[in-house]
């Protein structure tokens, strides 16, 4: 079984999938998280996809982070 097949099997196994990103994110990390969520929702509309978002200091200016968080308000978020 390929890694892609293993990932698809795991997605099929659960009702809720949490999408993480790396620490000290740049805008690409946020975009990748949102893009992956959109692709997965289109393929698995019956599943719930949630983004894991944790604010960090020093990775982007806090003002820039606030703008990115505002974009993320369109999707379910788990905050720690």
ChimeraX attribute file (.defattr): number of C-alpha atoms within 10 A of each C-alpha:
attribute: neighborCount
match mode: 1-to-1
recipient: residues
	/A:1	5
	/A:2	7
	/A:3	8
	/A:4	9
	/A:5	10
	/A:6	11
	/A:7	11
	/A:8	11
	/A:9	11
	/A:10	11
	/A:11	15
	/A:12	13
	/A:13	10
	/A:14	10
	/A:15	11
	/A:16	13
	/A:17	17
	/A:18	13
	/A:19	17
	/A:20	15
	/A:21	17
	/A:22	10
	/A:23	12
	/A:24	13
	/A:25	17
	/A:26	13
	/A:27	13
	/A:28	10
	/A:29	15
	/A:30	21
	/A:31	15
	/A:32	14
	/A:33	20
	/A:34	18
	/A:35	12
	/A:36	15
	/A:37	20
	/A:38	15
	/A:39	11
	/A:40	15
	/A:41	14
	/A:42	11
	/A:43	10
	/A:44	14
	/A:45	11
	/A:46	10
	/A:47	16
	/A:48	15
	/A:49	21
	/A:50	18
	/A:51	21
	/A:52	15
	/A:53	21
	/A:54	15
	/A:55	16
	/A:56	13
	/A:57	9
	/A:58	9
	/A:59	14
	/A:60	16
	/A:61	10
	/A:62	13
	/A:63	9
	/A:64	11
	/A:65	19
	/A:66	13
	/A:67	10
	/A:68	15
	/A:69	16
	/A:70	10
	/A:71	13
	/A:72	17
	/A:73	9
	/A:74	9
	/A:75	14
	/A:76	14
	/A:77	17
	/A:78	12
	/A:79	9
	/A:80	7
